[in-house]
Amino acid sequence: MIRKWYMFLFLCLLLALSPANEGLELLSRNQADISVEVKGAVSEPGVYSLPAYSTVNDLLALVKLQENADLSTINLTTVLKDQDVLVIPLKSEQTLISINSADLQQLMSLPHIGQVTAQRIIDYRNEHGLFQQLEDLKAVKGIGEKTFEQIAELIQL
């Protein structure tokens, strides 16, 4: 009788730890919402709620862009994280490099930013999410106060 009871407990434990239950748990975690702030060249700046793992493109489907919005430097496939801030730039004569969406080549076009530092910026962005303010760039190894001052007028979020 005791042996049957242990077998029953063992089977219950196996069912509780089965991959099907892991899938249900993962599914429920994926349904959590994130909050992302949008500002800049949008008609209604503010905080928008989206499903987890939404992209910049998903967010842009919810906002109305101003006529002079410049999406040329924004990576539409970037996956957003909770509490990210997305600034939609205005079209201007001087195109600033977006530290939140620029690719390796665009970052390397900045003075004193070589391939290694440009890759560190991308890696930092992928690991920590979008930069919240320009000064956050100084957290990237290789970008000190002097380098930041030299590129500050050439970058945007």
C-alpha positions as a printed NumPy array, in Angstrom:
array([[  0.   ,   0.   ,   0.   ],
       [  2.797,   2.436,   0.895],
       [  4.632,   1.524,  -2.312],
       [  1.515,   2.402,  -4.391],
       [  1.219,   5.729,  -2.547],
       [  4.859,   6.586,  -3.374],
       [  4.277,   5.639,  -7.013],
       [  1.24 ,   7.938,  -7.089],
       [  3.268,  10.823,  -5.63 ],
       [  6.087,  10.161,  -8.063],
       [  3.706,  10.259, -11.043],
       [  2.144,  13.493,  -9.773],
       [  5.594,  15.01 ,  -9.461],
       [  6.477,  13.95 , -13.005],
       [  3.284,  15.506, -14.361],
       [  3.935,  18.734, -12.489],
       [  7.409,  18.987, -14.005],
       [  6.425,  17.937, -17.529],
       [  7.348,  20.103, -20.546],
       [  3.646,  20.764, -21.207],
       [  3.356,  22.621, -17.89 ],
       [  6.556,  24.5  , -18.627],
       [  4.973,  25.631, -21.879],
       [  1.873,  26.851, -20.036],
       [  4.033,  28.778, -17.577],
       [  6.044,  30.314, -20.417],
       [  2.842,  31.241, -22.239],
       [  1.451,  33.001, -19.173],
       [  4.728,  34.922, -18.691],
       [  4.644,  36.039, -22.35 ],
       [  1.241,  37.648, -21.848],
       [  2.595,  40.313, -19.481],
       [  2.391,  43.882, -20.74 ],
       [  5.193,  46.408, -20.929],
       [  4.995,  50.197, -20.724],
       [  6.924,  52.285, -23.226],
       [  7.095,  56.079, -23.379],
       [  6.937,  57.729, -26.8  ],
       [  7.865,  61.346, -27.375],
       [  9.206,  63.58 , -30.076],
       [  7.505,  63.875, -33.462],
       [  4.229,  62.227, -32.426],
       [  0.798,  63.824, -32.1  ],
       [  0.066,  62.25 , -28.727],
       [  3.233,  61.616, -26.712],
       [  2.824,  59.481, -23.634],
       [  3.106,  56.021, -22.156],
       [  1.73 ,  53.143, -24.203],
       [  1.04 ,  49.606, -23.016],
       [  2.081,  46.74 , -25.284],
       [  2.453,  42.98 , -25.006],
       [  5.899,  41.794, -23.96 ],
       [  8.34 ,  41.3  , -26.837],
       [  6.66 ,  43.966, -28.979],
       [  8.822,  45.774, -31.515],
       [  9.222,  49.45 , -32.339],
       [  7.083,  48.775, -35.415],
       [  4.278,  47.431, -33.185],
       [  4.458,  50.602, -31.103],
       [  4.407,  52.886, -34.143],
       [  1.165,  51.232, -35.237],
       [ -0.446,  52.713, -32.1  ],
       [  0.799,  56.3  , -32.421],
       [  0.12 ,  59.036, -34.946],
       [  3.357,  60.45 , -36.334],
       [  3.741,  64.114, -37.194],
       [  4.359,  64.969, -40.844],
       [  7.972,  65.887, -40.133],
       [  8.77 ,  62.659, -38.253],
       [ 12.04 ,  61.059, -39.353],
       [ 12.041,  57.263, -39.106],
       [ 15.193,  56.838, -41.201],
       [ 17.406,  56.183, -38.165],
       [ 14.941,  54.045, -36.219],
       [ 15.289,  50.268, -36.278],
       [ 11.7  ,  49.055, -36.569],
       [ 12.616,  45.496, -35.526],
       [ 14.069,  46.46 , -32.133],
       [ 12.319,  44.51 , -29.377],
       [ 11.126,  46.868, -26.66 ],
       [ 11.554,  46.304, -22.938],
       [  9.459,  47.569, -20.066],
       [ 10.091,  51.27 , -19.341],
       [ 11.928,  51.957, -22.61 ],
       [ 11.69 ,  55.479, -24.023],
       [ 11.402,  55.985, -27.778],
       [ 12.064,  59.461, -29.139],
       [ 10.872,  60.004, -32.704],
       [ 13.167,  62.626, -34.237],
       [ 12.094,  65.464, -36.478],
       [ 13.445,  65.704, -40.009],
       [ 16.289,  68.164, -40.063],
       [ 18.984,  69.253, -42.418],
       [ 21.676,  67.69 , -40.251],
       [ 20.95 ,  64.051, -39.632],
       [ 21.912,  63.013, -36.151],
       [ 22.97 ,  59.444, -35.385],
       [ 20.517,  57.625, -33.146],
       [ 22.368,  55.724, -30.437],
       [ 19.21 ,  53.639, -29.959],
       [ 18.926,  52.37 , -33.523],
       [ 22.14 ,  53.053, -35.452],
       [ 23.927,  50.118, -36.993],
       [ 27.657,  49.466, -36.777],
       [ 28.554,  51.595, -39.813],
       [ 26.485,  54.575, -38.678],
       [ 28.083,  54.515, -35.226],
       [ 31.541,  54.243, -36.775],
       [ 30.863,  57.466, -38.714],
       [ 31.082,  59.344, -35.4  ],
       [ 34.47 ,  60.829, -34.523],
       [ 36.629,  58.651, -32.238],
       [ 34.208,  55.699, -32.518],
       [ 35.869,  52.708, -34.128],
       [ 34.516,  49.262, -34.845],
       [ 35.162,  47.901, -31.342],
       [ 33.464,  50.806, -29.55 ],
       [ 30.575,  50.819, -32.024],
       [ 30.018,  47.115, -31.346],
       [ 30.143,  47.788, -27.587],
       [ 27.38 ,  50.394, -28.007],
       [ 25.212,  47.867, -29.86 ],
       [ 25.963,  45.133, -27.313],
       [ 25.158,  47.475, -24.409],
       [ 21.888,  48.494, -26.087],
       [ 20.916,  44.858, -26.676],
       [ 21.706,  43.882, -23.089],
       [ 20.263,  46.889, -21.239],
       [ 17.571,  48.183, -23.597],
       [ 17.306,  51.541, -25.282],
       [ 19.336,  54.427, -23.913],
       [ 17.132,  56.693, -21.794],
       [ 19.315,  59.797, -22.128],
       [ 22.382,  60.683, -24.163],
       [ 24.631,  60.676, -21.088],
       [ 23.892,  56.946, -20.603],
       [ 26.295,  56.376, -23.483],
       [ 29.152,  57.033, -21.041],
       [ 28.355,  53.685, -19.388],
       [ 29.756,  51.957, -22.486],
       [ 33.392,  50.936, -22.108],
       [ 35.56 ,  53.192, -24.23 ],
       [ 33.334,  56.261, -24.075],
       [ 34.538,  58.662, -21.463],
       [ 33.699,  62.286, -20.829],
       [ 36.073,  63.565, -23.535],
       [ 34.736,  61.269, -26.271],
       [ 31.168,  61.992, -25.235],
       [ 31.751,  65.76 , -25.512],
       [ 33.144,  65.276, -29.038],
       [ 30.078,  63.381, -30.267],
       [ 27.279,  64.873, -28.133],
       [ 26.17 ,  67.324, -30.841],
       [ 26.072,  64.532, -33.449],
       [ 23.889,  61.997, -31.628],
       [ 20.307,  61.607, -30.542],
       [ 18.191,  58.968, -28.806]])
